[in-house]
Amino acid sequence: RLRSAPVTVRFVTNTTKESKRDLLERLTGLGFDIAEHEIFTSLTAARNLLEQQQVRPLLLVDDKALPDFAGIGTDNPNAVVVGLAPQHFHYEMMNKAFR
């Protein structure tokens, strides 16, 4: 019904553990008829903000989420993006993030 209605359809999630591409594959595998441009994640919002503010982030996100930040400069970071990534939450990385 939504597809035939005159509205834009979006699938919204706050997940930070997987890229939009991985999420798309999982959802289509479950039988959802969905296109990648219809998915909006918290990583999408973070990327949009990084681009708007023109900052270089230290990405404290799961390795599977990194593809969503392809092309974003991360040299000499002046911002931090935090996602669900327990493997990155250790003393050395937290020190780097605070600096």
DRENSE-271082 format. One record per residue: residue in one letter; z, y, x of N, C-alpha, C in turn. Coordinates in steps of 0.2 Angstrom, whole numbers, plus 5000, padded with zeros to 4 digits. Each point is the difference from the previous one (the first is absolute). Layout:
+-----+------+------+------+------+------+------+------+------+------+
| res |  n.Z |  n.Y |  n.X | ca.Z | ca.Y | ca.X |  c.Z |  c.Y |  c.X |
+-----+------+------+------+------+------+------+------+------+------+
|   A |    Z |    Y |    X |    Z |    Y |    X |    Z |    Y |    X |
...
+-----+------+------+------+------+------+------+------+------+------+
This chain:
+-----+------+------+------+------+------+------+------+------+------+
| res |  n.Z |  n.Y |  n.X | ca.Z | ca.Y | ca.X |  c.Z |  c.Y |  c.X |
+-----+------+------+------+------+------+------+------+------+------+
|   R | 5000 | 4994 | 5004 | 5000 | 5006 | 4996 | 5000 | 5006 | 5004 |
|   L | 5004 | 5000 | 5006 | 5000 | 5006 | 5004 | 4993 | 5001 | 5003 |
|   R | 4997 | 4995 | 5002 | 4994 | 5001 | 5004 | 4994 | 5003 | 4995 |
|   S | 5001 | 4999 | 4994 | 4995 | 5003 | 4995 | 5002 | 5006 | 4997 |
|   A | 5006 | 5002 | 5002 | 5003 | 5007 | 4998 | 4998 | 5005 | 5004 |
|   P | 4999 | 5007 | 4998 | 4998 | 5005 | 5004 | 5006 | 5003 | 5005 |
|   V | 5003 | 4995 | 5004 | 5005 | 5002 | 5004 | 4999 | 4997 | 5007 |
|   T | 5003 | 5003 | 5005 | 5000 | 4998 | 5007 | 5005 | 4995 | 5001 |
|   V | 4999 | 4994 | 5002 | 5005 | 4994 | 5001 | 5002 | 5000 | 5007 |
|   R | 5006 | 5000 | 5002 | 5003 | 5000 | 5006 | 5006 | 4994 | 5000 |
|   F | 5000 | 4997 | 5006 | 5006 | 4995 | 5000 | 5004 | 5003 | 5006 |
|   V | 5007 | 5002 | 4998 | 5004 | 5003 | 5005 | 5006 | 4996 | 5002 |
|   T | 5002 | 5000 | 5006 | 5005 | 4996 | 5003 | 5004 | 5004 | 5005 |
|   N | 5006 | 4998 | 5001 | 5004 | 5003 | 5006 | 5000 | 4996 | 5006 |
|   T | 4996 | 4994 | 5000 | 5001 | 4996 | 5006 | 4998 | 5003 | 5006 |
|   T | 5003 | 4998 | 5005 | 4998 | 5003 | 5007 | 4999 | 4994 | 5005 |
|   K | 5000 | 4994 | 4998 | 5000 | 4994 | 5004 | 4993 | 4997 | 5001 |
|   E | 4995 | 5003 | 4996 | 4993 | 4997 | 5001 | 4995 | 5006 | 4999 |
|   S | 4995 | 4999 | 5003 | 4994 | 5005 | 4999 | 4997 | 5000 | 4993 |
|   K | 4997 | 5005 | 4999 | 4996 | 5000 | 4993 | 4995 | 4994 | 5000 |
|   R | 4997 | 4999 | 5005 | 4995 | 4994 | 5000 | 5004 | 4993 | 4999 |
|   D | 5005 | 4999 | 5003 | 5004 | 4994 | 4999 | 5003 | 5000 | 4993 |
|   L | 5002 | 5005 | 4997 | 5002 | 5000 | 4993 | 4994 | 4999 | 4995 |
|   L | 4995 | 5003 | 5002 | 4994 | 4998 | 4996 | 4998 | 4993 | 5000 |
|   E | 5000 | 4997 | 5006 | 4999 | 4993 | 5000 | 5005 | 4996 | 4996 |
|   R | 5006 | 5001 | 5000 | 5005 | 4997 | 4997 | 4999 | 5001 | 4992 |
|   L | 4999 | 5006 | 4998 | 4999 | 5001 | 4993 | 4994 | 4997 | 4997 |
|   T | 4994 | 5000 | 5004 | 4994 | 4997 | 4997 | 5001 | 4992 | 5000 |
|   G | 5004 | 4998 | 5005 | 5001 | 4992 | 5000 | 5005 | 4998 | 4994 |
|   L | 5003 | 5005 | 4997 | 5004 | 4998 | 4994 | 4996 | 5001 | 4994 |
|   G | 4994 | 5003 | 5001 | 4995 | 5000 | 4994 | 5000 | 5007 | 4997 |
|   F | 5002 | 5005 | 5004 | 4999 | 5007 | 4998 | 4993 | 5003 | 5001 |
|   D | 4997 | 5003 | 4996 | 4994 | 5003 | 5001 | 5001 | 5007 | 5002 |
|   I | 5000 | 5001 | 5007 | 5002 | 5006 | 5002 | 4996 | 5002 | 5007 |
|   A | 4999 | 5007 | 5001 | 4997 | 5002 | 5005 | 5005 | 5004 | 5005 |
|   E | 4998 | 5000 | 5006 | 5005 | 5003 | 5005 | 5001 | 5007 | 4999 |
|   H | 4995 | 5004 | 4997 | 5002 | 5007 | 4999 | 5004 | 5001 | 4994 |
|   E | 5002 | 4995 | 4996 | 5004 | 5000 | 4994 | 5007 | 4999 | 5002 |
|   I | 5002 | 4998 | 5007 | 5006 | 4999 | 5002 | 5003 | 5006 | 5003 |
|   F | 5006 | 5002 | 4999 | 5004 | 5006 | 5003 | 5006 | 4998 | 5002 |
|   T | 5002 | 5000 | 5006 | 5006 | 4997 | 5003 | 5004 | 5006 | 5003 |
|   S | 5006 | 4999 | 5002 | 5004 | 5005 | 5003 | 4997 | 5001 | 5007 |
|   L | 4997 | 4995 | 5003 | 4996 | 5001 | 5006 | 4994 | 5005 | 4999 |
|   T | 4997 | 4999 | 4995 | 4995 | 5005 | 4998 | 5002 | 5007 | 5000 |
|   A | 5006 | 5001 | 4996 | 5003 | 5007 | 5000 | 5002 | 5002 | 5007 |
|   A | 5003 | 4996 | 5004 | 5002 | 5002 | 5007 | 4994 | 5002 | 5004 |
|   R | 4995 | 4996 | 4999 | 4994 | 5002 | 5004 | 4997 | 5006 | 4998 |
|   N | 5000 | 5001 | 4993 | 4997 | 5007 | 4998 | 5004 | 5006 | 5002 |
|   L | 5007 | 4999 | 5001 | 5004 | 5005 | 5002 | 4999 | 5001 | 5007 |
|   L | 5000 | 4995 | 5004 | 4998 | 5001 | 5007 | 4994 | 5004 | 5002 |
|   E | 4995 | 4998 | 4996 | 4993 | 5004 | 5001 | 5001 | 5007 | 4997 |
|   Q | 5003 | 5001 | 4995 | 5001 | 5007 | 4998 | 5004 | 5004 | 5005 |
|   Q | 5006 | 4997 | 5002 | 5004 | 5004 | 5005 | 4997 | 5000 | 5007 |
|   Q | 4995 | 4996 | 5001 | 4997 | 4999 | 5007 | 5005 | 4999 | 5005 |
|   V | 5004 | 4994 | 4999 | 5005 | 4998 | 5005 | 4999 | 4993 | 5003 |
|   R | 5003 | 4999 | 5005 | 4999 | 4994 | 5004 | 5006 | 4995 | 4999 |
|   P | 5000 | 4995 | 4996 | 5006 | 4996 | 4999 | 5002 | 4995 | 5005 |
|   L | 5006 | 4999 | 5000 | 5003 | 4993 | 5003 | 5000 | 4996 | 4994 |
|   L | 4997 | 4994 | 4999 | 4999 | 4996 | 4995 | 5005 | 4994 | 5000 |
|   L | 5006 | 5001 | 4996 | 5005 | 4995 | 5000 | 4998 | 4996 | 4993 |
|   V | 4995 | 4996 | 5000 | 4997 | 4996 | 4995 | 4999 | 4993 | 5002 |
|   D | 5000 | 4996 | 4995 | 4998 | 4993 | 5002 | 4993 | 5000 | 5003 |
|   D | 4999 | 4995 | 5005 | 4993 | 5000 | 5003 | 4995 | 4999 | 4995 |
|   K | 5001 | 4996 | 4995 | 4995 | 4999 | 4994 | 4998 | 5006 | 4997 |
|   A | 5004 | 5006 | 5000 | 4998 | 5006 | 4997 | 4996 | 5005 | 5004 |
|   L | 5000 | 4998 | 5007 | 4997 | 5005 | 5004 | 4992 | 5001 | 4999 |
|   P | 4996 | 4996 | 4997 | 4993 | 5001 | 4998 | 5000 | 5006 | 4996 |
|   D | 5005 | 5002 | 4996 | 4999 | 5006 | 4995 | 5001 | 5006 | 5004 |
|   F | 5002 | 5000 | 5006 | 5000 | 5006 | 5004 | 4995 | 5000 | 5006 |
|   A | 4995 | 4996 | 4999 | 4994 | 5000 | 5005 | 4997 | 5007 | 5000 |
|   G | 4999 | 5003 | 5006 | 4997 | 5006 | 5002 | 5005 | 5006 | 5000 |
|   I | 5006 | 4998 | 4998 | 5006 | 5006 | 5001 | 5002 | 5000 | 5007 |
|   G | 5000 | 5005 | 5003 | 5002 | 5001 | 5007 | 5008 | 4999 | 5000 |
|   T | 5002 | 4996 | 5005 | 5007 | 4999 | 5001 | 5003 | 5001 | 5007 |
|   D | 4996 | 5003 | 5004 | 5002 | 5002 | 5007 | 5004 | 5006 | 4999 |
|   N | 5006 | 5000 | 5004 | 5004 | 5006 | 5001 | 5003 | 5002 | 4992 |
|   P | 5003 | 4995 | 4997 | 5002 | 5001 | 4993 | 5004 | 5006 | 4999 |
|   N | 4999 | 5003 | 4994 | 5004 | 5006 | 4998 | 5002 | 4999 | 4992 |
|   A | 5000 | 4993 | 4998 | 5002 | 4999 | 4994 | 5002 | 4992 | 5000 |
|   V | 5004 | 4998 | 4995 | 5001 | 4993 | 4999 | 4999 | 4997 | 4993 |
|   V | 4997 | 4994 | 5000 | 4999 | 4997 | 4993 | 5004 | 4994 | 5000 |
|   V | 5004 | 4999 | 4995 | 5004 | 4994 | 5000 | 4999 | 4996 | 4994 |
|   G | 4999 | 4994 | 5001 | 4998 | 4995 | 4995 | 5005 | 4994 | 5001 |
|   L | 4999 | 4995 | 4996 | 5004 | 4994 | 5001 | 4998 | 4996 | 5006 |
|   A | 5003 | 5000 | 5005 | 4998 | 4997 | 5006 | 5006 | 4998 | 5005 |
|   P | 5004 | 4996 | 4998 | 5006 | 4998 | 5004 | 4999 | 4998 | 5007 |
|   Q | 4994 | 4998 | 5002 | 4998 | 4998 | 5007 | 5000 | 5006 | 5004 |
|   H | 4999 | 5006 | 4997 | 4999 | 5006 | 5004 | 5007 | 5004 | 5000 |
|   F | 5005 | 4998 | 4996 | 5006 | 5004 | 5000 | 5005 | 4997 | 5005 |
|   H | 4999 | 5002 | 5006 | 5005 | 4998 | 5006 | 5001 | 5007 | 5004 |
|   Y | 5005 | 4999 | 5004 | 5002 | 5006 | 5004 | 4995 | 5004 | 5003 |
|   E | 4995 | 4997 | 5004 | 4995 | 5003 | 5004 | 4995 | 5004 | 4995 |
|   M | 4998 | 4997 | 4994 | 4996 | 5003 | 4996 | 5003 | 5006 | 4996 |
|   M | 5007 | 4999 | 4998 | 5003 | 5005 | 4997 | 5001 | 5006 | 5004 |
|   N | 5002 | 4999 | 5007 | 5000 | 5005 | 5005 | 4994 | 5004 | 5000 |
|   K | 4994 | 4997 | 5000 | 4993 | 5003 | 5000 | 4999 | 5004 | 4994 |
|   A | 5002 | 4997 | 4994 | 4999 | 5004 | 4994 | 5004 | 5006 | 5000 |
|   F | 5006 | 5000 | 5002 | 5005 | 5006 | 5000 | 4997 | 5005 | 5005 |
|   R | 4997 | 4998 | 5005 | 4998 | 5005 | 5005 | 4994 | 5003 | 4997 |
+-----+------+------+------+------+------+------+------+------+------+
